[in-house]
Amino acid sequence: MKLGDGVEQSIHAVAMLAGLAEGDLLSAAALAKFHGVSTSYLLKHLQALSRAQILATVPGPKGGYFIAKPPEQITLLDIVLAVDGPEPAFRCKEIRRNGPNPLPDNYFTAPCQISAAMLRAERAYRSELRMVTIADLLAQVIAQDDGRLAARSCAFLDANLRHTKPT
């Protein structure tokens, strides 16, 4: 299974926003700059996260993004579903029915074994993602930081943070 770059970028953006104080915002451009990614590509995913009510926005030139709910309530699965959609990664096309000398439909009454196995794997994958919150990830980062990550973030935030209060 391959997740798009947007999933990684979205998780990092949400984690960064989760570390902000209430009323603080970051623009899409600032988030993209911090992570060294395309603003327009990240913006598309930030909008999807906003539609999913993971993020919220303050419009206008002094606006930006902030998290819409506590980091304890945002799972990795929430972000993946917001960015990549709810469809399973594997979608069976029933190609076993194709080809020369097709068999009658009664040979295909049971679900395709390959599809069944892939859907079990999808359920396990989603279950794991559902158990990890943004708060969990932030706690792990803080526990492992020797101070350099915090210093890097603080220096960047000093130059880019917006203090507009959301309404």
N, C-alpha and C positions, 0 to 999 in steps of 0.2 A: 504494500500500500504506500502510496506517495501522497503526502499532503503538500499543498501549494505553499509557496513562499509567504503568501498572505497570512497563513495560520501562524507561522513563527513570528512574523512582524506584529500581528495582532496581539499575541500573547505578551510579547515584550512591551508593546504600547500600553496594554491594560495594566500590566504589572507596574510600569513606571507611573501611570496615573494613579494607581492605588496607593502609592507612597506619598502623594501630595496631601497637604493639609486641606481641610474643608474650605471651599471658596477659591482655591487655587486652580488654575487651568494651564494647559499647554496647547499651542496651536499644532495643527497637523504638520506644518513646516518644521516646527521645533522638534516634534517627535521623530520625523523623518531624518532630520539632520543628526540628532543624537545617535540614531541607529545606522546612519549611513545608507539609507534606502531612498527610493524615489517617492517624492511627496505625493504625486498624483496616484501612484499605485497604492500607497498606504492610505490615502484619503478615501479611496473606494472601500477599503476594509473598515476604516473608522466609521463610515456611513452605515455599513452593514451592522456593526456593533451597536450603533445608535438605534437602528431600527429594531434590534433585538433587546433594547433597553439595558444593555450592559454599560454603555457610555451615554452621556448626555452632552449637549453642547450649549454654549452661549454664542449667539450669532454676532457677526460684525467684525470690524477690523481689530478690536481689542478682545475678541472672543476666543474660544478654544474648547477643548474637551476636558471632561472630568468623569470619574466613574459614577454610575447611576445608583449603585447599591454597594453594600459593604463587601470587601474582598473575600470574606468568609462565605459569601453567597454566590460567588462567581467561580464556576468550575471550568476546567480545560474543555470539557465537552460543550459547555455553553458557548465558548469561543469558537470551537471547531464548527459547531452547527450554524452559528451566525455567519461565519465566513464561507464555509464550503457547502452549506445547506444540509438538510436532514436525510437526503438519499443515502443508502448504503454505498460503500466504496465499490462493491462487486454487485453487478446487476446481470443476472442470468438471462441470456437471450434464447435459451432452449435450442442451441445449435445441434444438440443431439438428434433433433428431428430433421435436420438438413442432410444433404448429400445424396449420393446415388442409392437406389433401392430403399426408399423410406419405409419404415415399419408403420403398422396401424397405430392409431392413437391409444389403444388399450395398453401398449407397451410403455406409455408415458404417464400413467395415472399417479404414480408416486413422484414426489418432488425430486428433481435432479440431485444426486448425492453430492456433486461438486458445489452446487448452490447451497445446499443445506450446511455443508462444512464451512463454506465461506461466511454464511450468515451467523453461525455459531462463533466464529472468530470475530466478526464485527461486534456481536453482543459483548464478548469479553473485552475487546478494545474499548468500546464505549463505557463499559462498566469501570474500567481502570481510570479513564479520563474523568468520569463522574466523581471519583473519589478524591481528586486533587483540586484544591482551590487555589486561587491567586494568593490568599493569605498563607497557605502552606508554602508556596514557592518563595514568597517574600521572607518568611521565617528562615527558610534554608539559606537564602542568599545572605541575610544578616548574620546568621550563625557562622558562615564561612568567610565573611569579609574581614580582611586584615586592616581595613580602613581606606584602602585605595579606591574601592568601588564607591564608597560613600563620598570621598573627596571629589572623585570625577563627577558624580551626579550633582553634588552641591555646587561645584563651579559652573556646571552647565545650567542648573536651575537659576542660579543668581543672575545669569545673563538672559534667560528666556521665560521665566515664570511670569504668569499674568495673575493678578490678584482681583480680578473681577468677581464679584459675588454672584452666584447663580440665583435666578429668581424662581 
